[in-house]
């Protein structure tokens, strides 16, 4: 399951133009000032909320809608999410070479797994488990 989630996150991170490859590791993330980090994760969140398409696969719809409902219900802010991304990088040094967009997807999925699974249930899909710990596993 963890490998599937990693593969999905990697595909999503490389598939979306909003990921701005210039923030491709922790060193580049650290080089951004606080406002730039907040704007960056806000752009990634916009990618999730606004980037749907006709014929979207149901697991993506559930993921996207679950994160949107989670962000609204938990009142997640760009500042909070940026801090969570930094915490992930600091807590798990092995992740420091992972692109920030992938770390963001991992962190937001951990924060929002209950909402994601609620949306998956509505669509008749089995629940996912949030992989805790480093993005690439231990």
N, CA, C and O atoms as CSV, one atom per row, in Angstrom:
chain,resi,resn,atom,element,x,y,z
A,1,UNK,N,N,0.826,-1.187,0.000
A,1,UNK,CA,C,0.000,0.000,0.000
A,1,UNK,C,C,0.874,1.255,0.000
A,1,UNK,O,O,0.582,2.230,-0.693
A,2,UNK,N,N,1.949,1.213,0.789
A,2,UNK,CA,C,2.835,2.371,0.873
A,2,UNK,C,C,3.482,2.634,-0.484
A,2,UNK,O,O,3.598,3.786,-0.901
A,3,UNK,N,N,3.895,1.594,-1.162
A,3,UNK,CA,C,4.526,1.766,-2.472
A,3,UNK,C,C,3.540,2.366,-3.468
A,3,UNK,O,O,3.916,3.208,-4.283
A,4,UNK,N,N,2.266,1.932,-3.406
A,4,UNK,CA,C,1.240,2.480,-4.278
A,4,UNK,C,C,1.048,3.966,-4.004
A,4,UNK,O,O,0.944,4.761,-4.938
A,5,UNK,N,N,1.000,4.341,-2.737
A,5,UNK,CA,C,0.824,5.750,-2.378
A,5,UNK,C,C,2.010,6.581,-2.862
A,5,UNK,O,O,1.830,7.684,-3.377
A,6,UNK,N,N,3.211,6.055,-2.700
A,6,UNK,CA,C,4.408,6.772,-3.152
A,6,UNK,C,C,4.370,6.940,-4.662
A,6,UNK,O,O,4.666,8.015,-5.183
A,7,UNK,N,N,4.006,5.876,-5.359
A,7,UNK,CA,C,3.916,5.951,-6.812
A,7,UNK,C,C,2.878,6.984,-7.237
A,7,UNK,O,O,3.113,7.778,-8.148
A,8,UNK,N,N,1.727,6.965,-6.566
A,8,UNK,CA,C,0.679,7.926,-6.877
A,8,UNK,C,C,1.159,9.354,-6.631
A,8,UNK,O,O,0.945,10.236,-7.462
A,9,UNK,N,N,1.799,9.578,-5.501
A,9,UNK,CA,C,2.291,10.923,-5.186
A,9,UNK,C,C,3.331,11.384,-6.188
A,9,UNK,O,O,3.345,12.548,-6.588
A,10,UNK,N,N,4.193,10.483,-6.589
A,10,UNK,CA,C,5.220,10.835,-7.554
A,10,UNK,C,C,4.603,11.193,-8.900
A,10,UNK,O,O,5.000,12.169,-9.536
A,11,UNK,N,N,3.629,10.393,-9.327
A,11,UNK,CA,C,2.950,10.682,-10.592
A,11,UNK,C,C,2.236,12.018,-10.506
A,11,UNK,O,O,2.350,12.841,-11.415
A,12,UNK,N,N,1.499,12.245,-9.421
A,12,UNK,CA,C,0.786,13.506,-9.272
A,12,UNK,C,C,1.741,14.686,-9.234
A,12,UNK,O,O,1.467,15.735,-9.817
A,13,UNK,N,N,2.842,14.515,-8.558
A,13,UNK,CA,C,3.795,15.619,-8.427
A,13,UNK,C,C,4.438,15.968,-9.764
A,13,UNK,O,O,4.742,17.135,-10.012
A,14,UNK,N,N,4.646,14.993,-10.618
A,14,UNK,CA,C,5.287,15.269,-11.894
A,14,UNK,C,C,4.271,15.618,-12.965
A,14,UNK,O,O,4.640,16.137,-14.019
A,15,UNK,N,N,3.005,15.345,-12.718
A,15,UNK,CA,C,1.963,15.517,-13.708
A,15,UNK,C,C,1.386,16.924,-13.708
A,15,UNK,O,O,0.745,17.314,-14.684
A,16,UNK,N,N,1.584,17.683,-12.672
A,16,UNK,CA,C,0.943,18.976,-12.521
A,16,UNK,C,C,1.954,20.104,-12.663
A,16,UNK,O,O,3.009,20.090,-12.030
A,17,UNK,N,N,1.622,21.076,-13.497
A,17,UNK,CA,C,2.507,22.198,-13.760
A,17,UNK,C,C,2.745,23.095,-12.555
A,17,UNK,O,O,3.758,23.793,-12.502
A,18,UNK,N,N,1.839,23.092,-11.591
A,18,UNK,CA,C,1.962,23.987,-10.441
A,18,UNK,C,C,3.083,23.587,-9.493
A,18,UNK,O,O,3.327,24.280,-8.506
A,19,UNK,N,N,3.752,22.508,-9.766
A,19,UNK,CA,C,4.754,22.027,-8.832
A,19,UNK,C,C,6.092,22.754,-8.914
A,19,UNK,O,O,6.947,22.570,-8.048
A,20,UNK,N,N,6.280,23.557,-9.918
A,20,UNK,CA,C,7.476,24.385,-10.054
A,20,UNK,C,C,8.733,23.655,-9.593
A,20,UNK,O,O,9.152,23.806,-8.446
A,21,UNK,N,N,9.326,22.878,-10.465
A,21,UNK,CA,C,10.449,22.030,-10.139
A,21,UNK,C,C,11.626,22.710,-9.474
A,21,UNK,O,O,12.530,22.021,-9.002
A,22,UNK,N,N,11.657,24.036,-9.416
A,22,UNK,CA,C,12.786,24.717,-8.785
A,22,UNK,C,C,12.852,24.449,-7.290
A,22,UNK,O,O,13.897,24.679,-6.682
A,23,UNK,N,N,11.793,23.980,-6.687
A,23,UNK,CA,C,11.830,23.621,-5.260
A,23,UNK,C,C,11.875,22.094,-5.216
A,23,UNK,O,O,10.901,21.426,-4.866
A,24,UNK,N,N,13.031,21.577,-5.581
A,24,UNK,CA,C,13.126,20.136,-5.759
A,24,UNK,C,C,13.810,19.397,-4.609
A,24,UNK,O,O,14.121,18.211,-4.729
A,25,UNK,N,N,14.047,20.098,-3.491
A,25,UNK,CA,C,14.617,19.439,-2.323
A,25,UNK,C,C,14.546,20.386,-1.120
A,25,UNK,O,O,14.115,21.532,-1.243
A,26,UNK,N,N,14.968,19.899,0.019
A,26,UNK,CA,C,14.893,20.688,1.246
A,26,UNK,C,C,15.759,21.947,1.190
A,26,UNK,O,O,15.361,22.998,1.693
A,27,UNK,N,N,16.927,21.844,0.586
A,27,UNK,CA,C,17.807,23.023,0.501
A,27,UNK,C,C,17.110,24.152,-0.249
A,27,UNK,O,O,17.187,25.308,0.166
A,28,UNK,N,N,16.433,23.831,-1.346
A,28,UNK,CA,C,15.715,24.856,-2.111
A,28,UNK,C,C,14.518,25.379,-1.321
A,28,UNK,O,O,14.207,26.569,-1.378
A,29,UNK,N,N,13.837,24.480,-0.574
A,29,UNK,CA,C,12.714,24.877,0.275
A,29,UNK,C,C,13.199,25.849,1.350
A,29,UNK,O,O,12.577,26.886,1.579
A,30,UNK,N,N,14.302,25.517,2.004
A,30,UNK,CA,C,14.869,26.382,3.045
A,30,UNK,C,C,15.268,27.751,2.507
A,30,UNK,O,O,15.190,28.751,3.221
A,31,UNK,N,N,15.690,27.793,1.264
A,31,UNK,CA,C,16.143,29.050,0.677
A,31,UNK,C,C,14.991,30.037,0.454
A,31,UNK,O,O,15.217,31.241,0.327
A,32,UNK,N,N,13.769,29.527,0.409
A,32,UNK,CA,C,12.608,30.405,0.254
A,32,UNK,C,C,12.311,31.102,1.572
A,32,UNK,O,O,12.448,30.498,2.636
A,33,UNK,N,N,11.906,32.365,1.515
A,33,UNK,CA,C,11.469,33.007,2.753
A,33,UNK,C,C,10.077,32.485,3.120
A,33,UNK,O,O,9.436,31.787,2.336
A,34,UNK,N,N,9.630,32.832,4.310
A,34,UNK,CA,C,8.363,32.303,4.829
A,34,UNK,C,C,7.191,32.591,3.884
A,34,UNK,O,O,6.367,31.711,3.636
A,35,UNK,N,N,7.114,33.809,3.360
A,35,UNK,CA,C,6.020,34.157,2.459
A,35,UNK,C,C,6.065,33.341,1.168
A,35,UNK,O,O,5.023,32.929,0.660
A,36,UNK,N,N,7.243,33.112,0.646
A,36,UNK,CA,C,7.371,32.301,-0.571
A,36,UNK,C,C,6.958,30.857,-0.297
A,36,UNK,O,O,6.325,30.230,-1.146
A,37,UNK,N,N,7.305,30.319,0.875
A,37,UNK,CA,C,6.881,28.968,1.229
A,37,UNK,C,C,5.357,28.890,1.322
A,37,UNK,O,O,4.751,27.941,0.825
A,38,UNK,N,N,4.742,29.883,1.956
A,38,UNK,CA,C,3.285,29.913,2.085
A,38,UNK,C,C,2.631,29.995,0.705
A,38,UNK,O,O,1.661,29.289,0.428
A,39,UNK,N,N,3.157,30.847,-0.144
A,39,UNK,CA,C,2.612,30.968,-1.503
A,39,UNK,C,C,2.790,29.679,-2.291
A,39,UNK,O,O,1.908,29.287,-3.055
A,40,UNK,N,N,3.916,29.027,-2.109
A,40,UNK,CA,C,4.185,27.775,-2.811
A,40,UNK,C,C,3.166,26.704,-2.436
A,40,UNK,O,O,2.563,26.084,-3.312
A,41,UNK,N,N,2.970,26.481,-1.120
A,41,UNK,CA,C,2.003,25.442,-0.717
A,41,UNK,C,C,0.580,25.854,-1.061
A,41,UNK,O,O,-0.264,24.997,-1.321
A,42,UNK,N,N,0.302,27.145,-1.066
A,42,UNK,CA,C,-1.027,27.612,-1.478
A,42,UNK,C,C,-1.271,27.266,-2.948
A,42,UNK,O,O,-2.377,26.874,-3.319
A,43,UNK,N,N,-0.258,27.409,-3.769
A,43,UNK,CA,C,-0.367,27.018,-5.173
A,43,UNK,C,C,-0.570,25.522,-5.334
A,43,UNK,O,O,-1.346,25.082,-6.183
A,44,UNK,N,N,0.121,24.748,-4.527
A,44,UNK,CA,C,-0.067,23.300,-4.580
A,44,UNK,C,C,-1.481,22.928,-4.149
A,44,UNK,O,O,-2.089,22.025,-4.725
A,45,UNK,N,N,-2.007,23.618,-3.141
A,45,UNK,CA,C,-3.371,23.358,-2.700
A,45,UNK,C,C,-4.360,23.748,-3.798
A,45,UNK,O,O,-5.326,23.026,-4.042
A,46,UNK,N,N,-4.130,24.868,-4.454
A,46,UNK,CA,C,-4.995,25.256,-5.572
A,46,UNK,C,C,-5.000,24.192,-6.657
A,46,UNK,O,O,-6.038,23.911,-7.255
A,47,UNK,N,N,-3.842,23.603,-6.909
A,47,UNK,CA,C,-3.738,22.533,-7.901
A,47,UNK,C,C,-4.679,21.396,-7.551
A,47,UNK,O,O,-5.343,20.846,-8.430
A,48,UNK,N,N,-4.743,21.042,-6.288
A,48,UNK,CA,C,-5.600,19.937,-5.869
A,48,UNK,C,C,-7.070,20.315,-6.012
A,48,UNK,O,O,-7.863,19.556,-6.569
A,49,UNK,N,N,-7.420,21.475,-5.512
A,49,UNK,CA,C,-8.821,21.870,-5.446
A,49,UNK,C,C,-9.403,22.190,-6.820
A,49,UNK,O,O,-10.548,21.838,-7.102
A,50,UNK,N,N,-8.635,22.846,-7.666
A,50,UNK,CA,C,-9.190,23.355,-8.916
A,50,UNK,C,C,-8.844,22.552,-10.156
A,50,UNK,O,O,-9.389,22.834,-11.223
A,51,UNK,N,N,-7.982,21.585,-10.067
A,51,UNK,CA,C,-7.535,20.884,-11.261
A,51,UNK,C,C,-8.211,19.524,-11.392
A,51,UNK,O,O,-7.595,18.486,-11.150
A,52,UNK,N,N,-9.467,19.542,-11.773
A,52,UNK,CA,C,-10.182,18.294,-12.067
A,52,UNK,C,C,-10.460,18.277,-13.566
A,52,UNK,O,O,-10.298,19.289,-14.247
A,53,UNK,N,N,-10.871,17.142,-14.063
A,53,UNK,CA,C,-11.137,17.051,-15.492
A,53,UNK,C,C,-12.221,16.017,-15.754
A,53,UNK,O,O,-12.445,15.117,-14.944
A,54,UNK,N,N,-12.885,16.152,-16.882
A,54,UNK,CA,C,-13.927,15.214,-17.290
A,54,UNK,C,C,-13.310,13.832,-17.421
A,54,UNK,O,O,-12.265,13.667,-18.051
A,55,UNK,N,N,-13.950,12.854,-16.834
A,55,UNK,CA,C,-13.450,11.495,-16.896
A,55,UNK,C,C,-12.390,11.187,-15.849
A,55,UNK,O,O,-11.731,10.149,-15.910
A,56,UNK,N,N,-12.229,12.093,-14.885
A,56,UNK,CA,C,-11.256,11.885,-13.811
A,56,UNK,C,C,-11.538,10.553,-13.119
A,56,UNK,O,O,-12.694,10.209,-12.873
A,57,UNK,N,N,-10.499,9.818,-12.811
A,57,UNK,CA,C,-10.672,8.546,-12.129
A,57,UNK,C,C,-11.193,8.792,-10.721
A,57,UNK,O,O,-10.839,9.782,-10.082
A,58,UNK,N,N,-12.038,7.880,-10.243
A,58,UNK,CA,C,-12.729,8.098,-8.971
A,58,UNK,C,C,-11.776,8.242,-7.792
A,58,UNK,O,O,-12.071,8.993,-6.863
A,59,UNK,N,N,-10.643,7.547,-7.800
A,59,UNK,CA,C,-9.718,7.680,-6.670
A,59,UNK,C,C,-9.124,9.089,-6.608
A,59,UNK,O,O,-8.846,9.595,-5.520
A,60,UNK,N,N,-8.927,9.722,-7.763
A,60,UNK,CA,C,-8.434,11.103,-7.777
A,60,UNK,C,C,-9.513,12.075,-7.306
A,60,UNK,O,O,-9.230,13.026,-6.577
A,61,UNK,N,N,-10.742,11.830,-7.726
A,61,UNK,CA,C,-11.851,12.672,-7.277
A,61,UNK,C,C,-11.979,12.599,-5.764
A,61,UNK,O,O,-12.111,13.630,-5.106
A,62,UNK,N,N,-11.940,11.400,-5.205
A,62,UNK,CA,C,-12.042,11.228,-3.751
A,62,UNK,C,C,-10.879,11.911,-3.041
A,62,UNK,O,O,-11.069,12.557,-2.011
A,63,UNK,N,N,-9.684,11.769,-3.588
A,63,UNK,CA,C,-8.493,12.378,-2.989
A,63,UNK,C,C,-8.635,13.896,-2.978
A,63,UNK,O,O,-8.416,14.547,-1.957
A,64,UNK,N,N,-9.004,14.444,-4.128
A,64,UNK,CA,C,-9.121,15.890,-4.275
A,64,UNK,C,C,-10.239,16.443,-3.388
A,64,UNK,O,O,-10.030,17.419,-2.669
A,65,UNK,N,N,-11.417,15.830,-3.435
A,65,UNK,CA,C,-12.545,16.320,-2.635
A,65,UNK,C,C,-12.308,16.121,-1.144
A,65,UNK,O,O,-12.719,16.952,-0.334
A,66,UNK,N,N,-11.653,15.032,-0.779
A,66,UNK,CA,C,-11.333,14.795,0.626
A,66,UNK,C,C,-10.386,15.845,1.175
A,66,UNK,O,O,-10.567,16.329,2.293
A,67,UNK,N,N,-9.385,16.196,0.399
A,67,UNK,CA,C,-8.443,17.223,0.845
A,67,UNK,C,C,-9.132,18.581,0.925
A,67,UNK,O,O,-8.893,19.344,1.861
A,68,UNK,N,N,-9.975,18.883,-0.039
A,68,UNK,CA,C,-10.684,20.158,0.002
A,68,UNK,C,C,-11.579,20.248,1.241
A,68,UNK,O,O,-11.564,21.262,1.940
A,69,UNK,N,N,-12.355,19.203,1.518
A,69,UNK,CA,C,-13.244,19.256,2.687
A,69,UNK,C,C,-12.442,19.296,3.986
A,69,UNK,O,O,-12.840,19.966,4.939
A,70,UNK,N,N,-11.334,18.597,4.029
A,70,UNK,CA,C,-10.455,18.609,5.198
A,70,UNK,C,C,-9.891,20.009,5.437
A,70,UNK,O,O,-9.902,20.509,6.561
A,71,UNK,N,N,-9.405,20.625,4.378
A,71,UNK,CA,C,-8.814,21.960,4.506
A,71,UNK,C,C,-9.841,22.959,5.022
A,71,UNK,O,O,-9.523,23.829,5.833
A,72,UNK,N,N,-11.058,22.830,4.552
A,72,UNK,CA,C,-12.114,23.743,5.005
A,72,UNK,C,C,-12.514,23.455,6.452
A,72,UNK,O,O,-12.631,24.375,7.262
A,73,UNK,N,N,-12.722,22.179,6.772
A,73,UNK,CA,C,-13.188,21.849,8.124
A,73,UNK,C,C,-12.116,22.092,9.184
A,73,UNK,O,O,-12.426,22.502,10.302
A,74,UNK,N,N,-10.861,21.840,8.831
A,74,UNK,CA,C,-9.771,22.060,9.788
A,74,UNK,C,C,-9.202,23.467,9.697
A,74,UNK,O,O,-8.321,23.842,10.471
A,75,UNK,N,N,-9.711,24.244,8.745
A,75,UNK,CA,C,-9.244,25.619,8.535
A,75,UNK,C,C,-7.726,25.672,8.345
A,75,UNK,O,O,-7.028,26.486,8.949
A,76,UNK,N,N,-7.246,24.772,7.482
A,76,UNK,CA,C,-5.811,24.723,7.212
A,76,UNK,C,C,-5.381,26.000,6.493
A,76,UNK,O,O,-6.036,26.446,5.551
A,77,UNK,N,N,-4.302,26.562,6.936
A,77,UNK,CA,C,-3.754,27.767,6.306
A,77,UNK,C,C,-2.457,27.423,5.585
A,77,UNK,O,O,-1.826,26.402,5.858
A,78,UNK,N,N,-2.078,28.283,4.673
A,78,UNK,CA,C,-0.800,28.107,4.000
A,78,UNK,C,C,0.356,28.097,4.979
A,78,UNK,O,O,1.313,27.340,4.814
A,79,UNK,N,N,0.267,28.930,5.990
A,79,UNK,CA,C,1.322,28.993,7.005
A,79,UNK,C,C,1.441,27.665,7.757
A,79,UNK,O,O,2.545,27.173,7.995
A,80,UNK,N,N,0.292,27.091,8.129
A,80,UNK,CA,C,0.297,25.819,8.851
A,80,UNK,C,C,0.867,24.696,7.979
A,80,UNK,O,O,1.682,23.894,8.435
A,81,UNK,N,N,0.431,24.653,6.731
A,81,UNK,CA,C,0.890,23.587,5.830
A,81,UNK,C,C,2.379,23.746,5.531
A,81,UNK,O,O,3.108,22.755,5.501
A,82,UNK,N,N,2.839,24.971,5.311
A,82,UNK,CA,C,4.268,25.199,5.066
A,82,UNK,C,C,5.094,24.738,6.264
A,82,UNK,O,O,6.154,24.135,6.095
A,83,UNK,N,N,4.612,25.019,7.469
A,83,UNK,CA,C,5.315,24.567,8.681
A,83,UNK,C,C,5.333,23.042,8.755
A,83,UNK,O,O,6.324,22.452,9.185
A,84,UNK,N,N,4.242,22.406,8.337
A,84,UNK,CA,C,4.184,20.937,8.351
A,84,UNK,C,C,5.162,20.341,7.341
A,84,UNK,O,O,5.774,19.308,7.611
A,85,UNK,N,N,5.314,20.974,6.195
A,85,UNK,CA,C,6.293,20.517,5.198
A,85,UNK,C,C,7.704,20.636,5.775
A,85,UNK,O,O,8.507,19.710,5.657
A,86,UNK,N,N,8.001,21.768,6.395
A,86,UNK,CA,C,9.315,21.954,7.016
A,86,UNK,C,C,9.547,20.904,8.092
A,86,UNK,O,O,10.629,20.322,8.172
A,87,UNK,N,N,8.543,20.661,8.912
A,87,UNK,CA,C,8.668,19.659,9.979
A,87,UNK,C,C,8.952,18.275,9.396
A,87,UNK,O,O,9.759,17.528,9.950
A,88,UNK,N,N,8.304,17.928,8.295
A,88,UNK,CA,C,8.545,16.630,7.647
A,88,UNK,C,C,10.008,16.530,7.209
A,88,UNK,O,O,10.663,15.517,7.452
A,89,UNK,N,N,10.505,17.559,6.577
A,89,UNK,CA,C,11.900,17.558,6.140
A,89,UNK,C,C,12.865,17.453,7.326
A,89,UNK,O,O,13.851,16.718,7.256
A,90,UNK,N,N,12.592,18.173,8.397
A,90,UNK,CA,C,13.495,18.189,9.560
A,90,UNK,C,C,13.425,16.867,10.320
A,90,UNK,O,O,14.450,16.339,10.750
A,91,UNK,N,N,12.228,16.341,10.483
A,91,UNK,CA,C,12.036,15.105,11.242
A,91,UNK,C,C,12.618,13.897,10.507
A,91,UNK,O,O,13.142,12.979,11.138
A,92,UNK,N,N,12.528,13.897,9.195
A,92,UNK,CA,C,12.986,12.762,8.384
A,92,UNK,C,C,14.032,13.235,7.374
A,92,UNK,O,O,13.701,13.512,6.221
A,93,UNK,N,N,15.282,13.327,7.798
A,93,UNK,CA,C,16.336,13.814,6.896
A,93,UNK,C,C,16.429,13.042,5.578
A,93,UNK,O,O,16.889,13.589,4.576
A,94,UNK,N,N,15.998,11.784,5.569
A,94,UNK,CA,C,16.014,11.008,4.330
A,94,UNK,C,C,15.142,11.670,3.256
A,94,UNK,O,O,15.367,11.467,2.063
A,95,UNK,N,N,14.152,12.459,3.676
A,95,UNK,CA,C,13.258,13.141,2.731
A,95,UNK,C,C,13.866,14.411,2.147
A,95,UNK,O,O,13.269,15.012,1.253
A,96,UNK,N,N,15.016,14.832,2.617
A,96,UNK,CA,C,15.550,16.125,2.214
A,96,UNK,C,C,15.944,16.203,0.740
A,96,UNK,O,O,16.194,17.293,0.225
A,97,UNK,N,N,16.001,15.068,0.064
A,97,UNK,CA,C,16.282,15.082,-1.381
A,97,UNK,C,C,15.004,14.945,-2.208
A,97,UNK,O,O,15.056,14.980,-3.437
A,98,UNK,N,N,13.853,14.789,-1.538
A,98,UNK,CA,C,12.568,14.595,-2.209
A,98,UNK,C,C,11.984,15.957,-2.592
A,98,UNK,O,O,12.036,16.890,-1.791
A,99,UNK,N,N,11.428,16.088,-3.802
A,99,UNK,CA,C,10.826,17.361,-4.200
A,99,UNK,C,C,9.737,17.811,-3.219
A,99,UNK,O,O,8.992,16.990,-2.684
A,100,UNK,N,N,9.660,19.091,-2.999
A,100,UNK,CA,C,8.713,19.651,-2.043
A,100,UNK,C,C,7.274,19.298,-2.396
A,100,UNK,O,O,6.468,19.063,-1.495
A,101,UNK,N,N,6.931,19.253,-3.666
A,101,UNK,CA,C,5.558,18.900,-4.050
A,101,UNK,C,C,5.200,17.493,-3.582
A,101,UNK,O,O,4.058,17.248,-3.194
A,102,UNK,N,N,6.149,16.572,-3.613
A,102,UNK,CA,C,5.906,15.205,-3.150
A,102,UNK,C,C,5.771,15.183,-1.628
A,102,UNK,O,O,4.898,14.501,-1.092
A,103,UNK,N,N,6.626,15.922,-0.936
A,103,UNK,CA,C,6.531,16.025,0.520
A,103,UNK,C,C,5.187,16.648,0.907
A,103,UNK,O,O,4.521,16.176,1.828
A,104,UNK,N,N,4.797,17.702,0.201
A,104,UNK,CA,C,3.498,18.333,0.445
A,104,UNK,C,C,2.367,17.314,0.315
A,104,UNK,O,O,1.519,17.219,1.203
A,105,UNK,N,N,2.344,16.550,-0.783
A,105,UNK,CA,C,1.281,15.559,-0.982
A,105,UNK,C,C,1.253,14.544,0.151
A,105,UNK,O,O,0.178,14.157,0.610
A,106,UNK,N,N,2.409,14.115,0.600
A,106,UNK,CA,C,2.520,13.153,1.708
A,106,UNK,C,C,1.954,13.761,2.995
A,106,UNK,O,O,1.164,13.127,3.694
A,107,UNK,N,N,2.357,14.972,3.292
A,107,UNK,CA,C,1.924,15.645,4.521
A,107,UNK,C,C,0.425,15.909,4.496
A,107,UNK,O,O,-0.264,15.657,5.484
A,108,UNK,N,N,-0.086,16.411,3.384
A,108,UNK,CA,C,-1.504,16.748,3.308
A,108,UNK,C,C,-2.351,15.479,3.369
A,108,UNK,O,O,-3.451,15.490,3.921
A,109,UNK,N,N,-1.844,14.396,2.806
A,109,UNK,CA,C,-2.589,13.139,2.887
A,109,UNK,C,C,-2.634,12.635,4.332
A,109,UNK,O,O,-3.666,12.128,4.771
A,110,UNK,N,N,-1.536,12.768,5.075
A,110,UNK,CA,C,-1.557,12.370,6.489
A,110,UNK,C,C,-2.559,13.213,7.269
A,110,UNK,O,O,-3.296,12.690,8.105
A,111,UNK,N,N,-2.587,14.516,6.998
A,111,UNK,CA,C,-3.498,15.420,7.715
A,111,UNK,C,C,-4.958,15.132,7.387
A,111,UNK,O,O,-5.838,15.321,8.228
A,112,UNK,N,N,-5.211,14.678,6.171
A,112,UNK,CA,C,-6.585,14.623,5.660
A,112,UNK,C,C,-7.087,13.211,5.360
A,112,UNK,O,O,-8.099,13.054,4.677
A,113,UNK,N,N,-6.412,12.199,5.850
A,113,UNK,CA,C,-6.778,10.830,5.482
A,113,UNK,C,C,-8.221,10.494,5.835
A,113,UNK,O,O,-8.877,9.777,5.080
A,114,UNK,N,N,-8.733,10.985,6.950
A,114,UNK,CA,C,-10.121,10.679,7.318
A,114,UNK,C,C,-11.104,11.258,6.304
A,114,UNK,O,O,-12.064,10.591,5.919
A,115,UNK,N,N,-10.872,12.475,5.877
A,115,UNK,CA,C,-11.743,13.103,4.877
A,115,UNK,C,C,-11.601,12.424,3.511
A,115,UNK,O,O,-12.586,12.243,2.796
A,116,UNK,N,N,-10.386,12.057,3.163
A,116,UNK,CA,C,-10.164,11.339,1.905
A,116,UNK,C,C,-10.935,10.024,1.927
A,116,UNK,O,O,-11.604,9.673,0.955
A,117,UNK,N,N,-10.838,9.302,3.033
A,117,UNK,CA,C,-11.532,8.014,3.127
A,117,UNK,C,C,-13.044,8.173,3.153
A,117,UNK,O,O,-13.759,7.307,2.647
A,118,UNK,N,N,-13.546,9.258,3.729
A,118,UNK,CA,C,-14.990,9.517,3.689
A,118,UNK,C,C,-15.448,9.679,2.236
A,118,UNK,O,O,-16.502,9.174,1.848
A,119,UNK,N,N,-14.654,10.381,1.451
A,119,UNK,CA,C,-14.995,10.560,0.028
A,119,UNK,C,C,-14.838,9.245,-0.738
A,119,UNK,O,O,-15.624,8.954,-1.640
A,120,UNK,N,N,-13.837,8.461,-0.384
A,120,UNK,CA,C,-13.646,7.162,-1.034
A,120,UNK,C,C,-14.840,6.247,-0.750
A,120,UNK,O,O,-15.302,5.529,-1.637
A,121,UNK,N,N,-15.331,6.275,0.481
A,121,UNK,CA,C,-16.492,5.462,0.848
A,121,UNK,C,C,-17.709,5.859,0.016
A,121,UNK,O,O,-18.445,4.996,-0.461
A,122,UNK,N,N,-17.921,7.160,-0.157
A,122,UNK,CA,C,-19.047,7.644,-0.967
A,122,UNK,C,C,-18.993,7.101,-2.388
A,122,UNK,O,O,-20.028,6.892,-3.021
A,123,UNK,N,N,-17.790,6.877,-2.881
A,123,UNK,CA,C,-17.606,6.398,-4.254
A,123,UNK,C,C,-17.430,4.879,-4.330
A,123,UNK,O,O,-17.129,4.330,-5.390
A,124,UNK,N,N,-17.624,4.209,-3.187
A,124,UNK,CA,C,-17.518,2.748,-3.168
A,124,UNK,C,C,-16.098,2.232,-3.243
A,124,UNK,O,O,-15.874,1.098,-3.668
A,125,UNK,N,N,-15.147,3.033,-2.844
A,125,UNK,CA,C,-13.739,2.637,-2.880
A,125,UNK,C,C,-13.280,2.234,-1.483
A,125,UNK,O,O,-13.792,2.762,-0.495
A,126,UNK,N,N,-12.331,1.315,-1.379
A,126,UNK,CA,C,-11.808,0.937,-0.065
A,126,UNK,C,C,-10.983,2.065,0.547
A,126,UNK,O,O,-10.455,2.925,-0.158
A,127,UNK,N,N,-10.888,2.041,1.847
A,127,UNK,CA,C,-10.129,3.065,2.577
A,127,UNK,C,C,-8.643,2.939,2.284
A,127,UNK,O,O,-8.131,1.855,2.007
A,128,UNK,N,N,-7.973,4.067,2.353
A,128,UNK,CA,C,-6.525,4.116,2.287
A,128,UNK,C,C,-5.972,4.248,3.691
A,128,UNK,O,O,-6.660,4.714,4.599
A,129,UNK,N,N,-4.742,3.841,3.864
A,129,UNK,CA,C,-4.021,4.096,5.108
A,129,UNK,C,C,-3.014,5.204,4.816
A,129,UNK,O,O,-2.351,5.203,3.779
A,130,UNK,N,N,-2.915,6.139,5.740
A,130,UNK,CA,C,-1.912,7.191,5.574
A,130,UNK,C,C,-0.570,6.636,6.013
A,130,UNK,O,O,-0.423,6.126,7.123
A,131,UNK,N,N,0.397,6.745,5.131
A,131,UNK,CA,C,1.746,6.329,5.486
A,131,UNK,C,C,2.378,7.416,6.327
A,131,UNK,O,O,2.584,8.537,5.862
A,132,UNK,N,N,2.683,7.077,7.562
A,132,UNK,CA,C,3.353,8.030,8.441
A,132,UNK,C,C,4.850,7.801,8.334
A,132,UNK,O,O,5.303,6.736,7.914
A,133,UNK,N,N,5.585,8.784,8.707
A,133,UNK,CA,C,7.037,8.654,8.639
A,133,UNK,C,C,7.568,9.277,7.365
A,133,UNK,O,O,6.917,10.137,6.771
A,134,UNK,N,N,8.751,8.848,6.940
A,134,UNK,CA,C,9.363,9.435,5.748
A,134,UNK,C,C,8.573,9.122,4.487
A,134,UNK,O,O,7.881,8.106,4.420
A,135,UNK,N,N,8.674,9.972,3.512
A,135,UNK,CA,C,7.958,9.796,2.249
A,135,UNK,C,C,8.306,8.460,1.608
A,135,UNK,O,O,7.423,7.748,1.129
A,136,UNK,N,N,9.579,8.124,1.596
A,136,UNK,CA,C,10.023,6.914,0.904
A,136,UNK,C,C,10.063,5.680,1.796
A,136,UNK,O,O,10.607,4.649,1.397
A,137,UNK,N,N,9.504,5.767,2.980
A,137,UNK,CA,C,9.483,4.620,3.879
A,137,UNK,C,C,10.799,4.463,4.604
A,137,UNK,O,O,11.797,5.119,4.303
A,138,UNK,N,N,10.760,3.566,5.571
A,138,UNK,CA,C,11.970,3.356,6.378
A,138,UNK,C,C,12.614,2.057,6.029
A,138,UNK,O,O,13.644,1.705,6.602
